[in-house]
Amino acid sequence: MLRQDNSARALGLVHAFGEASRAQLASWLGVTRTTAKAVAEGLVAAGLVVEEERAEALGRGRPSPVVRPAPGGPVVMAVELAVSHVTVAVVGLGTHLVTVQRERLPSSPAPDTVIGLIGDLAGSAARASGPLAGVGVSFYGAVRPDGFVLHAPSLRWRELPLADLISRAVGGGVPVRVGNDADLAAMAEARRAGDARPRDLLYLIAERGLGAGLVNNGVLVGGATGSFGEVGHMVVNPDGVRCPCGRIGCWETEVDARSLLRRAGRRARGDLQHAVAGVLADAGTGDDRARVALAEYTRWLGLGLVNMVNIFDPPRVVVGGVLARVLPAIAGELSTVVAQQGLVRRESPLPITAARLGEHSALIGAADLAFADLLAAPLGTVRASAR
Ligand SMILES: [Zn+2]
């Protein structure tokens, strides 16, 4: 059991960071080099990793062999279903993106349209990659652990057996798992934050709408029904605008990409990130309307963030989507707001950083979800399917 546990943790680390030396694994797992060697050899025998001698010397002692994912090892399909696009990727162990395809979605697309598109993209991806170990789906909305969608106001979807529908579209009896995009992104970022164990953090992503994921004690906080993190619908401005959920003044109507564009008098169509970059550039050159729009945006972002920080007291905040793009321009002011209005007294400012995985946090989180069974029991599986 201990061997399986160490193997699972070792493979999880090789998957998260792409490679690890045997010496690193020994230190991360808290085991002797002899045990680390046995663990690595077990994973090699299972066809999951290879060990290579590092060419360059480390300066002292013998170089430690590097453990990497085996070429031709298992791959999964990761699907990211967002409001404006769907992305389908084939991902190997080591967080290796083998292929990535992205298609734009029409506004308020019917589920049938989206499922059909995913089926088409999955078909071409599977033909190029060979057998799949699983399918992981990142979904923009509240979803139960069994893959049943509860609601997605921005897509205008309610109560839908999404995992079953995608399973039928992909075919082949491959297991399909679905998770909330912010949850998957939060865990993907926490796993790759640089330590052997997931780092605790609050993850916030805004694009069309806003989502949050919280990792506490190394574990994702999920909520009783899978609806944790719908912070975008926290009402902050009773004098604000109507949200797709029907209420007035939800946080996301003040801090998603469209709200910044609305304040700056721009059209919120097409590539929102590109349009937001335009507002930032204009604010930087002293354009009054863009500057005021950005200041207002920062005020509402800070107000909601102070509430979140006061409630959850996270050790760090990681942001994605339009928040990551805007952050360099507002980081100082945002930190000041949190420091001045936060109840928690800190010795140093709360770290607020852009997502390490950039625009791929949720997609990689979906791949992690698809790999979950293999990563939990790497030696309990048969040799990786040949490609
Ligand atoms: Zn709302």
Residues whose N, C-alpha, C, O or C-beta is under 5 A from the ligand:
A	BS01	ZN	G232 H233 C243 C245 R247 C250
